[in-house]
Amino acid sequence: MTTTASLDSPTIRLDPGAEAVIPIQIRNNGSVVEGYDITVVGSPGAWATVEPAQVSLYPGTTTTATVTFKPPRSAATPAGEQRFGVVVTPRDNPAEAVVPEGTIEILPYLETTAELVPRTSQGRRGRHQVAIDNRGNVPVNVLVRAHSDGEKLRFRVDPTGLAIPPGEAHFAKVRARARRRIWRGQPVTHPFVVEVAPEHSTPVELDGTYVQTPVIPKWLIWLLLGLLALLTALVLLWFTVLKPVIESQAREAAEEAAAAAEQAAGEAAKNAEAANGAATDAQRSADRADEVAGQDPPPRQLVTNETRRLHVITGGSDADTFPLTSDGVFRVSDVVLSNPQGDFGRAQLVVDGVVQMDVALENFRDLDFHFVSPVVATEEIALRVTCRTPGTPPDAPPAATCDVSTLVGGELSVPAPQ
């Protein structure tokens, strides 16, 4: 071989987001000046750089290049060992390329975020959802619990435990109900906390509020009093005005009816003939009704409460879409935008090609929005993100890309199965 190459450190361990530099020694054992191209192959090659990537050597000389590995801190970077090779190719003799090999062990890391949607509920029961996002590179087991001061609320969490793969989000339902009913009076506000506890990581506490309403609302009492007053007025009107007038009109009607009976007897024959014709028409209508009855009824609709998550990671402009089936209708009532890194740029919620929300990322970390009238989607719902400047995640180096997500909640209507 006219060329030899070796790595100073063929085995390294590296945290996602950190970087490691490995020197590579290259020697020209030939008799002529040779130029070399240096490239990295294998999975780590996607986040490796070589400096310099091209070198020239006189016969019998040696040079050193460096290979820098910097795996991104992302769920797309799996934990574990990954093999790589550094290909040193002579330009004049490419068939004599040498490939020193090495191994990188990507260390695991945990990063779990959670959102409570909606944060405030009211009624006889409070209904919430917890969206849990595993941003780490290993699966995580999560326990979800809820509690309130004084234990004035009962909670039902379904499910209480979740196993979330890297880069995915799962949901848990939280139901809140007061231990004591309020029959009448003013609504009572109950603050509570939902604790999301990832295994081997710091728990996340989410503040929520449940507004308990009375069983008998105040307006119902006033309505009953108004109905009672109206009933009393009607009884007085009956006995003082309507009953005497009706009795007088009844006597007059009886006299007119006796006179009309004689005239009606003369027209009975004509009516009998008309009745025969009407019976024939009725038969025809019945036949048409039978034909209509034989037709298929219009399809029934199946309506469910749905929550969809759209997630965009980009350094420029990108979008994530949720397409609907040809017969589906999604009525959007709730939107929660999440900008955990504090990125700069713009986010747009687009429904059937129409921009319904357009906000600057720098104005919020979490934005909870409710539509007064639901926005109807029949084709697709999309989250468009334009990244101007990525932010800095908590306890982490500055990010290279913007990371924005949204939860879209509402009612999904699809044809029910026949």
Backbone torsions as a table, in degrees:
resi	resn	phi	psi	omega
1	MET	NA	135.5	178.9
2	THR	-86.3	-9.0	-177.0
3	THR	-134.8	137.9	171.6
4	THR	-128.0	148.6	179.0
5	ALA	-148.8	145.4	179.6
6	SER	-148.4	149.3	177.5
7	LEU	-93.9	136.2	177.4
8	ASP	-67.8	-35.4	-178.7
9	SER	-133.1	89.1	-177.5
10	PRO	-72.4	-13.7	-179.3
11	THR	-129.2	125.8	179.2
12	ILE	-138.1	158.0	173.6
13	ARG	-118.4	138.5	-170.9
14	LEU	-148.0	135.0	173.0
15	ASP	-81.2	141.5	173.2
16	PRO	-58.3	133.8	-177.0
17	GLY	96.0	-18.3	176.9
18	ALA	-93.4	177.4	179.3
19	GLU	-138.7	152.4	178.0
20	ALA	-134.4	141.8	-178.8
21	VAL	-114.8	125.2	-179.2
22	ILE	-118.1	120.5	174.8
23	PRO	-73.9	145.7	174.0
24	ILE	-125.8	127.5	-178.5
25	GLN	-94.9	128.7	-178.5
26	ILE	-124.3	129.9	-178.8
27	ARG	-127.0	136.3	176.3
28	ASN	-96.1	106.5	179.6
29	ASN	-92.9	3.7	-177.4
30	GLY	-84.1	-169.7	-176.5
31	SER	-110.8	2.7	178.9
32	VAL	-131.4	162.0	176.7
33	VAL	-66.4	133.9	-176.7
34	GLU	-129.3	140.2	173.2
35	GLY	-103.4	146.9	-174.9
36	TYR	-129.9	142.9	170.5
37	ASP	-107.4	132.0	-175.6
38	ILE	-116.8	122.0	178.6
39	THR	-134.7	159.3	179.6
40	VAL	-112.1	130.3	178.2
41	VAL	-116.4	161.7	-175.4
42	GLY	101.2	173.0	-178.6
43	SER	-57.1	-41.2	179.0
44	PRO	-64.7	-12.7	-179.7
45	GLY	-62.6	-22.3	-179.3
46	ALA	-67.4	-26.0	179.5
47	TRP	-126.3	39.3	177.5
48	ALA	-122.3	146.2	175.2
49	THR	-130.2	147.8	-179.7
50	VAL	-117.0	135.0	179.9
51	GLU	-136.0	116.0	-9.7
52	PRO	-80.7	156.3	-179.0
53	ALA	-81.7	-13.7	178.6
54	GLN	-137.7	134.3	179.0
55	VAL	-136.7	160.6	174.2
56	SER	-129.0	138.6	-176.4
57	LEU	-132.0	139.4	170.0
58	TYR	-76.2	159.1	179.3
59	PRO	-57.2	135.8	177.0
60	GLY	75.7	11.4	-179.4
61	THR	-109.1	162.4	-177.7
62	THR	-129.0	145.7	174.8
63	THR	-136.9	166.4	-178.8
64	THR	-124.0	130.1	170.4
65	ALA	-115.8	164.2	-179.7
66	THR	-121.7	140.5	175.6
67	VAL	-113.6	120.4	-178.1
68	THR	-106.4	124.4	177.1
69	PHE	-108.0	129.2	178.0
70	LYS	-140.7	83.6	179.5
71	PRO	-69.1	136.5	-179.6
72	PRO	-68.1	146.8	176.4
73	ARG	-81.5	86.1	-173.2
74	SER	-150.8	156.6	176.3
75	ALA	-65.4	-17.6	178.6
76	ALA	-76.3	-7.1	176.9
77	THR	-101.0	95.5	-174.3
78	PRO	-71.1	149.1	176.2
79	ALA	-75.8	151.1	177.8
80	GLY	123.6	-179.3	-177.1
81	GLU	-82.1	140.1	175.8
82	GLN	-134.6	128.1	-178.9
83	ARG	-88.9	151.3	178.9
84	PHE	-146.4	163.6	175.2
85	GLY	-137.3	146.0	176.8
86	VAL	-108.4	111.4	-175.1
87	VAL	-90.0	118.8	176.0
88	VAL	-108.0	108.2	-172.5
89	THR	-111.1	117.5	173.5
90	PRO	-67.8	133.3	-177.6
91	ARG	-66.5	-37.7	-177.7
92	ASP	-83.8	-23.4	-179.9
93	ASN	-132.7	69.0	-176.6
94	PRO	-61.7	-22.4	179.5
95	ALA	-69.9	-15.8	-178.9
96	GLU	-100.4	27.6	177.7
97	ALA	-63.8	145.8	176.5
98	VAL	-116.0	148.4	-175.4
99	VAL	-134.8	87.6	170.8
100	PRO	-68.6	138.2	-175.4
101	GLU	-111.8	157.1	178.2
102	GLY	-152.3	178.1	-177.6
103	THR	-134.7	133.7	174.0
104	ILE	-113.3	127.5	173.8
105	GLU	-99.4	110.4	177.5
106	ILE	-81.5	120.1	-178.3
107	LEU	-77.9	147.6	179.3
108	PRO	-75.6	152.5	171.7
109	TYR	-144.3	152.1	-177.4
110	LEU	-113.9	134.2	175.1
111	GLU	-151.9	106.7	-175.9
112	THR	-121.8	130.5	175.6
113	THR	-121.1	158.6	-178.2
114	ALA	-147.2	151.2	177.0
115	GLU	-135.1	141.4	175.6
116	LEU	-104.3	122.7	-175.3
117	VAL	-130.8	124.0	-15.4
118	PRO	-76.6	167.7	179.3
119	ARG	-79.1	-23.9	-179.2
120	THR	-128.0	133.7	175.8
121	SER	-133.7	161.7	178.5
122	GLN	-147.5	164.5	-178.3
123	GLY	123.5	-165.3	177.9
124	ARG	-73.4	-21.6	175.7
125	ARG	-138.1	149.9	174.0
126	GLY	-102.8	131.0	-178.8
127	ARG	-119.2	125.1	-178.5
128	HIS	-138.1	163.8	172.2
129	GLN	-129.8	142.2	175.6
130	VAL	-110.2	118.8	176.9
131	ALA	-97.4	119.4	-176.2
132	ILE	-114.2	123.2	-174.0
133	ASP	-115.1	119.8	176.5
134	ASN	-90.9	102.7	179.1
135	ARG	-93.6	1.0	178.9
136	GLY	-80.7	-177.1	-178.7
137	ASN	-108.2	13.3	174.8
138	VAL	-134.9	154.5	176.3
139	PRO	-61.4	151.5	-179.2
140	VAL	-135.1	138.3	174.0
141	ASN	-96.9	131.9	-173.1
142	VAL	-126.7	136.0	171.5
143	LEU	-107.5	136.8	-179.3
144	VAL	-116.9	124.0	178.4
145	ARG	-132.3	157.8	178.2
146	ALA	-137.0	143.8	178.0
147	HIS	-154.8	160.4	179.4
148	SER	-136.2	158.6	177.7
149	ASP	-66.4	134.4	178.2
150	GLY	76.2	1.5	-179.8
151	GLU	49.8	44.9	178.5
152	LYS	-83.1	-7.5	-178.0
153	LEU	-120.0	148.4	168.5
154	ARG	-101.8	139.5	-178.0
155	PHE	-122.0	146.7	172.0
156	ARG	-130.1	116.9	-178.4
157	VAL	-111.4	128.6	-178.1
158	ASP	-140.1	114.1	-7.0
159	PRO	-85.9	163.0	178.5
160	THR	-84.2	-21.7	178.7
161	GLY	-129.2	138.7	179.7
162	LEU	-134.5	144.0	171.2
163	ALA	-110.8	113.5	-171.0
164	ILE	-112.6	120.6	176.6
165	PRO	-68.9	164.9	179.3
166	PRO	-62.0	138.1	175.5
167	GLY	76.6	10.8	-179.3
168	GLU	-118.6	161.1	177.3
169	ALA	-123.4	135.2	175.6
170	HIS	-120.8	164.7	-173.5
171	PHE	-127.0	147.8	174.0
172	ALA	-130.8	140.0	178.5
173	LYS	-92.0	138.0	178.1
174	VAL	-123.9	122.6	177.5
175	ARG	-112.7	131.5	179.6
176	ALA	-119.0	138.0	178.7
177	ARG	-147.0	136.0	-178.9
178	ALA	-71.3	145.2	178.7
179	ARG	-71.3	-27.3	179.7
180	ARG	-121.5	137.1	179.5
181	ARG	-81.6	152.4	173.1
182	ILE	-110.8	111.8	-176.4
183	TRP	-76.2	-40.9	177.4
184	ARG	-155.3	163.6	-178.2
185	GLY	119.2	-155.8	-176.7
186	GLN	-89.2	150.4	175.4
187	PRO	-62.0	153.2	-179.2
188	VAL	-119.1	132.3	-179.5
189	THR	-96.1	127.9	179.6
190	HIS	-117.8	107.0	172.4
191	PRO	-75.4	149.1	177.4
192	PHE	-150.0	170.6	-177.6
193	VAL	-129.9	132.4	171.8
194	VAL	-105.1	122.7	-178.4
195	GLU	-103.9	121.7	176.3
196	VAL	-105.7	111.4	-172.5
197	ALA	-112.2	96.6	174.4
198	PRO	-72.1	146.1	178.4
199	GLU	-66.1	133.5	178.9
200	HIS	61.1	30.2	179.4
201	SER	-147.9	169.7	-178.1
202	THR	-75.2	130.8	178.5
203	PRO	-63.7	151.9	177.0
204	VAL	-110.2	126.5	179.0
205	GLU	-105.4	129.1	-178.5
206	LEU	-116.0	123.9	179.4
207	ASP	-84.9	134.3	177.4
208	GLY	-136.4	167.7	-179.1
209	THR	-138.8	133.3	174.3
210	TYR	-118.8	121.9	179.5
211	VAL	-98.7	110.1	-178.7
212	GLN	-84.2	126.0	179.5
213	THR	-101.2	150.0	-179.3
214	PRO	-68.1	152.8	178.2
215	VAL	-64.7	-42.2	178.2
216	ILE	-105.6	104.4	-179.2
217	PRO	-69.2	157.8	-176.8
218	LYS	-62.4	-35.7	-178.1
219	TRP	-67.7	-25.3	-179.5
220	LEU	-67.5	-37.2	178.9
221	ILE	-63.8	-45.2	178.7
222	TRP	-64.9	-33.8	177.6
223	LEU	-65.0	-43.3	179.6
224	LEU	-64.6	-39.9	177.7
225	LEU	-64.2	-39.8	178.0
226	GLY	-64.6	-40.5	178.2
227	LEU	-65.2	-38.6	178.3
228	LEU	-63.6	-41.9	178.5
229	ALA	-65.5	-39.2	178.8
230	LEU	-65.7	-40.6	178.5
231	LEU	-63.0	-41.0	178.2
232	THR	-62.2	-42.7	179.2
233	ALA	-64.1	-37.7	179.9
234	LEU	-67.1	-38.5	178.2
235	VAL	-63.6	-45.0	178.3
236	LEU	-62.6	-40.2	179.2
237	LEU	-63.8	-36.3	-179.9
238	TRP	-63.8	-50.7	-174.5
239	PHE	-75.2	-28.2	-175.8
240	THR	-92.6	-29.7	-173.5
241	VAL	-124.2	-56.9	-168.9
242	LEU	-69.3	-43.5	-175.2
243	LYS	-61.8	-47.6	177.4
244	PRO	-60.6	-40.4	-179.2
245	VAL	-65.2	-41.3	-178.5
246	ILE	-65.7	-41.8	179.0
247	GLU	-61.5	-40.8	179.2
248	SER	-66.8	-42.4	179.9
249	GLN	-68.5	-29.0	178.2
250	ALA	-66.8	-41.0	178.7
251	ARG	-63.4	-45.0	179.6
252	GLU	-63.4	-37.8	180.0
253	ALA	-66.8	-35.4	178.9
254	ALA	-64.7	-41.7	178.3
255	GLU	-64.8	-42.9	179.0
256	GLU	-65.9	-33.5	-179.7
257	ALA	-67.8	-37.9	178.8
258	ALA	-63.9	-38.9	179.6
259	ALA	-71.3	-34.3	-178.5
260	ALA	-75.8	-22.2	-177.7
261	ALA	-63.8	-39.9	179.5
262	GLU	-64.4	-42.0	179.6
263	GLN	-67.8	-34.5	-179.6
264	ALA	-67.7	-31.3	179.8
265	ALA	-62.6	-35.1	-179.7
266	GLY	-71.2	-23.9	-178.3
267	GLU	-95.6	1.4	-176.4
268	ALA	-62.7	-39.9	-178.9
269	ALA	-62.7	-43.7	178.0
270	LYS	-60.7	-39.6	-179.1
271	ASN	-66.8	-33.9	179.4
272	ALA	-63.3	-43.7	178.3
273	GLU	-63.8	-41.1	177.9
274	ALA	-65.3	-34.7	178.8
275	ALA	-64.9	-37.0	178.3
276	ASN	-61.9	-44.1	177.9
277	GLY	-64.2	-37.1	178.7
278	ALA	-65.6	-34.7	178.1
279	ALA	-64.2	-40.2	177.9
280	THR	-62.1	-44.8	178.1
281	ASP	-62.9	-36.5	179.3
282	ALA	-64.4	-38.3	178.8
283	GLN	-63.1	-43.0	178.1
284	ARG	-62.1	-41.0	178.7
285	SER	-63.8	-37.2	178.6
286	ALA	-64.5	-40.1	178.4
287	ASP	-62.1	-42.6	178.3
288	ARG	-65.6	-36.3	178.0
289	ALA	-63.5	-37.7	177.4
290	ASP	-63.0	-39.6	178.9
291	GLU	-64.0	-43.5	179.0
292	VAL	-64.8	-39.0	-179.7
293	ALA	-63.5	-28.6	179.5
294	GLY	-75.2	-12.3	-179.9
295	GLN	-77.4	155.2	-179.5
296	ASP	-68.8	134.6	176.9
297	PRO	-70.2	157.5	178.4
298	PRO	-61.3	146.9	-177.0
299	PRO	-63.8	142.6	175.7
300	ARG	-80.5	153.8	-178.8
301	GLN	-107.6	138.3	175.8
302	LEU	-104.2	117.5	-175.0
303	VAL	-111.2	126.6	178.9
304	THR	-133.9	151.2	172.6
305	ASN	-80.9	125.4	-175.4
306	GLU	-128.4	150.3	172.2
307	THR	-131.1	124.4	-179.2
308	ARG	-118.1	140.7	-178.9
309	ARG	-110.9	128.4	176.0
310	LEU	-113.4	133.4	-171.2
311	HIS	-135.7	128.4	-178.4
312	VAL	-128.5	124.7	171.4
313	ILE	-118.9	115.1	-174.0
314	THR	-153.7	154.2	172.6
315	GLY	-104.5	-2.6	179.1
316	GLY	-134.0	-107.0	177.6
317	SER	-128.6	131.3	180.0
318	ASP	-156.1	170.5	-177.7
319	ALA	-147.9	154.1	171.6
320	ASP	-124.2	132.5	-173.7
321	THR	-121.2	154.0	171.8
322	PHE	-122.0	98.6	-179.4
323	PRO	-77.1	146.3	177.1
324	LEU	-101.8	153.9	174.4
325	THR	-70.1	166.7	-175.1
326	SER	-63.7	-26.3	-178.6
327	ASP	-104.5	1.6	-175.4
328	GLY	-88.5	149.0	176.3
329	VAL	-133.3	124.7	178.9
330	PHE	-112.5	118.1	177.7
331	ARG	-98.4	104.7	-174.1
332	VAL	-81.7	124.3	178.8
333	SER	-120.3	-24.4	-175.9
334	ASP	-133.4	138.5	177.4
335	VAL	-137.4	127.7	176.1
336	VAL	-122.1	115.3	178.9
337	LEU	-97.9	138.0	-177.8
338	SER	-126.4	124.8	177.7
339	ASN	-126.9	71.4	-170.2
340	PRO	-65.9	-24.4	-177.3
341	GLN	-87.8	-12.5	-173.4
342	GLY	73.0	42.1	-179.1
343	ASP	-70.3	161.4	175.1
344	PHE	-111.8	135.3	-179.5
345	GLY	155.0	-150.0	179.4
346	ARG	-136.8	149.8	175.5
347	ALA	-128.9	134.4	-179.9
348	GLN	-126.2	134.8	170.1
349	LEU	-100.6	117.9	-174.4
350	VAL	-115.3	124.5	179.3
351	VAL	-117.5	116.4	-179.6
352	ASP	54.5	39.8	177.5
353	GLY	83.8	-1.3	-178.2
354	VAL	-110.4	129.1	179.8
355	VAL	-74.9	115.5	178.9
356	GLN	-95.9	-26.8	178.2
357	MET	-140.7	138.8	178.0
358	ASP	-142.9	104.6	-173.9
359	VAL	-128.1	153.2	175.1
360	ALA	-83.8	132.9	-177.1
361	LEU	-64.2	-33.8	-176.2
362	GLU	-69.2	-9.3	-177.4
363	ASN	-88.4	-2.3	-176.2
364	PHE	-158.9	157.0	164.2
365	ARG	-105.9	-42.4	175.2
366	ASP	-133.3	129.1	-178.4
367	LEU	-129.7	117.0	-178.3
368	ASP	-107.5	118.1	-174.8
369	PHE	-128.6	137.9	178.2
370	HIS	-123.6	129.6	176.4
371	PHE	-80.1	131.7	176.4
372	VAL	-63.6	-46.2	173.8
373	SER	-113.7	125.9	-177.3
374	PRO	-55.5	144.1	175.3
375	VAL	-90.6	124.4	-173.5
376	VAL	-90.6	126.2	177.0
377	ALA	-117.1	130.6	178.3
378	THR	-120.4	-11.9	-177.2
379	GLU	-116.6	-62.1	179.3
380	GLU	-161.9	158.6	174.1
381	ILE	-119.9	132.1	-174.6
382	ALA	-133.2	146.4	171.3
383	LEU	-111.7	114.1	178.1
384	ARG	-103.3	131.9	-177.7
385	VAL	-127.1	128.8	172.3
386	THR	-112.5	111.8	-175.1
387	CYS	-91.1	119.4	176.2
388	ARG	-98.3	-49.2	178.8
389	THR	-142.3	116.2	176.0
390	PRO	-63.7	148.1	-179.6
391	GLY	-90.6	-164.2	-179.5
392	THR	-120.4	113.2	178.2
393	PRO	-64.1	155.8	177.9
394	PRO	-61.6	134.5	176.5
395	ASP	55.6	38.4	-179.2
396	ALA	-150.8	157.8	177.1
397	PRO	-67.7	164.2	178.4
398	PRO	-55.6	141.0	-178.0
399	ALA	-80.2	154.7	177.4
400	ALA	-91.9	-16.6	-178.8
401	THR	-136.9	158.1	173.2
402	CYS	-77.9	146.6	-177.9
403	ASP	-133.3	102.7	-174.7
404	VAL	-129.1	138.2	177.2
405	SER	-139.2	163.9	177.9
406	THR	-144.9	146.4	171.3
407	LEU	-108.6	124.0	-179.3
408	VAL	-111.1	118.1	-179.1
409	GLY	-116.3	152.4	179.1
410	GLY	166.6	-157.8	-179.2
411	GLU	-109.2	131.5	176.8
412	LEU	-108.3	123.2	179.3
413	SER	-110.4	123.6	175.8
414	VAL	-133.7	155.1	177.0
415	PRO	-60.6	133.2	179.0
416	ALA	-71.6	143.9	177.4
417	PRO	-61.7	140.4	-178.9
418	GLN	-77.3	NA	NA
